[in-house]
């Protein structure tokens, strides 16, 4: 069989090379229609939600074209009372949380200090949750950034995110008026927004955190409770879409990811780029200019910050 000649021209079609199409063909460059609603039920002081960040980020980055992402506040800690808050995990008072957090941090390698529970405990997760809702009404992306910064503050850097001064500082760094936002979060209208999230979480059947629920156009869905691996979220998405072949986007370049996130812990880089812990430093050195980042260490874990932050 004669091989096709890439330099052969078709004088009738006016084409150099092989032409197996007509003169005009319709093509579709539109992104896939988002037919799935994904609800992420969480809380600012949920340690397993913090541990899920590396996997959830990769899932959203690579498969986010298929779903509409919505974060729902679940209300993990209204206040400390006389009885146990989380008896299943042996948590009756603030000091019990420290050991639980430390265990989660050690198992997942998303660094958690947790010693604030001894001397400066978070009295409620509702204040940062309300701030999230206020910002979410204005800008979904900024609200997600606030939630990330709040989690960094409480888990890695041992700051009490129920305190007004801490919340004001976090919001100010987003380029918003921290005092105004935090003051608005104390109003009854913000509490009502939070109650609406609690009601939605209840209707979705979310009882623990993190819970991810994916719902399709037929109002059928899957619920995944607890922090799981990437393959389980992809499998759930395939199931709810009734498709076996989903096209994952390429992971963003590390330069783009760090520019967007500003701070990345070693585990997050490992999960996003399938890099071994021992190879992270070399990988970062190859992907980034030394002028772009600073390498730091916290609780035995490396992390990287953008210099322009």
N, C-alpha and C positions, 0 to 999 in steps of 0.2 A: 504494500500500500504506500502510495506516495505521501510524503510528509507535507503538511501545509506550509506555505511560504509566507512568513510574516510581512515580507515586502511586496507581496502580490497586491495589485490594485484592481478594483472593480470599477471600470469606466462608467457602467450604468448607474451604480449606486453612488459613485463619487467617493469611495472609501478606500483608504490604504489599509491592507490587512484584511482579516476575515470579517465579513458582515453577514449575520444571520437574522437581522431585524429589518423591519420596514423603515420607511423614511421618518416616521414619527411614532414614538412609543411613550406611553404614560408611565412615569415612575413615581414612587411615593417615598419622600424623605422624612415624613412625619415620624416622631417618636411614638412608640406604642402607647395606645390610650390607657391611662391608668384606671383600671376597673376594680382595683382592690383598695379597700380602706384598711390600713394597719394602725391599730391602737396599741400604744406602748404605755401600760399602766405601771407607774413608778412612784418614787418618793425621793426627795433630796437626801435623806439620811438612810436610804436602803443600801447596805453594804454590798449585797449581791448585784444590785443595779450598777454600782461603781465597777464591780468586777466584770460586768458584761460589756462595758464600753468598747474594748478592743474588737470583739466579735460583732457587736451591733453596728459599729462604724463601718466595718468592712461590708456587712450585709447591705446597709443603706447605700454605700458608695457604689457597689457593684450591681445591685438589683433594685435600687430606688426608682428606676424608670417604670417599674410595674405597679407601684402602689403609692397612695397618698398617706404620708406619715403624720400621725397625730399623737402627741404626748399627753397623757391623762394623769393628773395627780390622784394618788390613791389614799393619802391620809394615814401614814404609818403611825405617827405619834402625835396625838392631840395634846396630851399632857401626862405628867407622872401622877399617879394616884396612890391609893393604899394597896391596891391589888396588883398582880403581875400583869405586865403589858404584853409579853410574848412568852407564855408558859412553855410552849413547845420547844423553845430554844433556851429555856431556863433563865429568862430575863424578867426579873421582878423590879429592879431599880436601875438607875443610871450606871452604877459601877459594874453591873453584870454585862453591860454592852461592850466594855473595853476588851475583854477576853474573846468575845464572839467576833468582834471586828478584827482583832489581831489574827485570829485563826483564818478568817476569810482572806485577809491580806497575804498571809503566808502561803495559803493554798493556791491562790490565783495570781500572785505576784503583781497585783495592782496595789501599790503601797498604801497602807492604812496605819496611822499612828494610834489614835484612839485614846490616848491618855487624858484628853480633855474630859472624859466621862468621870474621872475621879475628882477633879477640882473645879471644872467649869462646864458642867453638862448641858447639852442641848435640851431645853425644857419642852420644846415642841417643834415638829417639822412643819407646822402650819404657816409660820411667818415667811420662810423662803418659798413655800408653795404658793402663797398669796402673791408674793412679788413676781413669781413666774407667771401667774395668771394675768397680772396687770400688764406685764411686758408682752405677753402673748397676744393680748388684744391689739397691740400696736404693731408688733413685728414677730412673726413666728420664729424666724432664724435667730433674732437677738434673744428671744426667750430660751432657745436651745443653748445658746452660748452662755447665758446667765446660769442655766442649770449646770452646765459643765464647770463653770468657774466656782459655783457654790460647792460642788462636789470636790473639786480640787482643794478648796479651802478647808472643808470639814474633815475629809479623809486623809489627804496627804499632809496638809499644813496645820492641822489641829486647831482650826478656828471655829468659834461657835457661831454658826450661821443663823441661829435664832435671835442673835443680838442685832439691834438696829444699826449700830455703828459698822459692824462687819458687812451687813447687807448694803448699806449706803456706799461703802467703799467698793464693793463688787460691782454695783450698778454704775457708779461713776466711771469705772474703768471701761465700761461698755460705751461710753460717750453719752450717757443719759444723765438726767438730773436725779441722783441717788436719793436725796432727801425728799424730793417730790414723789418719786415712785414708791418709796417705802412708806411715806405718809398715806398715800392713796391705798396702799395694800392693807392698811389698818381699818379702812372704812368698811361698812356693812356690805356695800356692793361687791367688794373683792371677796368677802367671805361667801357671798352668794355664788360667785363664779366657781369658787372652790367646791361648794356643795353640789353644783351641777356636775363637776368632774367626779365627785364621789358617787353620785347617782348613776352616772354613765358607767363607772367602773363596776358598780353593783349589777347593773343591767347586763353588762358583758360577762358577768360571772367571774370577775377577777377577785380572788380572795387573798392572794399572796403576791409578793413583788420580787423580781419583775415578772409581769405577765404580758405576753404579746398575743393579740388576737387579730387575725386576718380575715376579712369578710369580703365576699364577692358580690356581684350584682344580683344574684339570686338570694342574697341574704343568708348564705351558707358560709361557714368559716371553720378555721382551726384555732385552737387555743394552745399556746405553749407556755407552760409555767416554769419559772426558775431560769437561771442562766444556763444556756445550752450552747452547743457548738454550731459553727456556721452551717454545716451540712443539714442540721435539723431545721433551721429556719428556711433554708433553700427548699428542702423537702416539703415543708408546710406550704410555702408559696406555690410550688408546683401542684400540690394537691388542691389548693383553693382555686387556682387558675385552670385546673384540669389540663395541664400541659406538662410534657416530660422534658421538653427541650427549651430551657430558658437561656438567653444570651447574657452572660455576665460581662459587664463593662471591664475594661482594663483598670487595674488599680491606679489611682492618681500618682503622679511622680511625687517623691518625698518632698521636693521643694514646694510643690503646690499644697500638699497636705499640711506641712508645717506652717506655711504662710496662712492657711485657713484656721488651723487649730491653735497655733502659737506655742503650745506645749504638748509634747508627746512623751509618754513613758515607754520604756524599753518593750514591755509586753505588747503595747499597741503597735509598735513597729514590727515586732515579730509576727503578730497575727495578720497584719495587713499585707506583709510582703513575703510571708513564709520563710522567715529568717530565723536561724537558731540564736539563742541568747548569746552564745559565745561569739557570734559573728556580727552582732548589731553594731558595735563600734566601728568595725571595718566597713560595713555597709553604709552607715551614715557618712563616714569620711569620703566614700566614693560618690555618694549621691548629692552631697551638699558641699558648698564652699565653706571654708573655715570662718569666713566673714559673715555667714548667714545665721550661725547658731552658737549657742553655748551649751556645753555638756555639763550636767550636774549629777549629783547622786543624793538619794533620799532613802533612808531605811534599807540600805543595801541594794537599791534599784537605781539604774541609770535613767535619766530623763534629759530631754533636749528642748531648749527654748529658742524661739526666733529672736534674733538680735534687734529686729525693728519693732519689737513689742514694747 
